[in-house]
Amino acid sequence: MNYLVLILSHFYAQNNSLLNDRFNPYDRAPFRVLKEGEDSIGYARAALTYYQSYTEFSSICHAGENSTTISLRPGTVIFLDNHRVLHSRTSFKVCFK
């Protein structure tokens, strides 16, 4: 399936709030717009624009000033809406008793 990376409410309403995000650089499929034909240059420019925008958005998402770290203890749970909050995790050690 193909999904948009970001869905903004201005597509559906008057404000510009974020409705949904699907940003995951680790499983993104190639952007396949290159086609032969009379507008092949236009398709190539669209692909270049996409990857430039994607790179810029990725750098914003991974910038230190845009992140926080929450340390959890064993037995602690945190719930996040995967389509509204960008999140990741760091490595952890499993301690068996």
Order of alpha helices (4+ residues) and beta strands (2+ residues): beta-beta-alpha
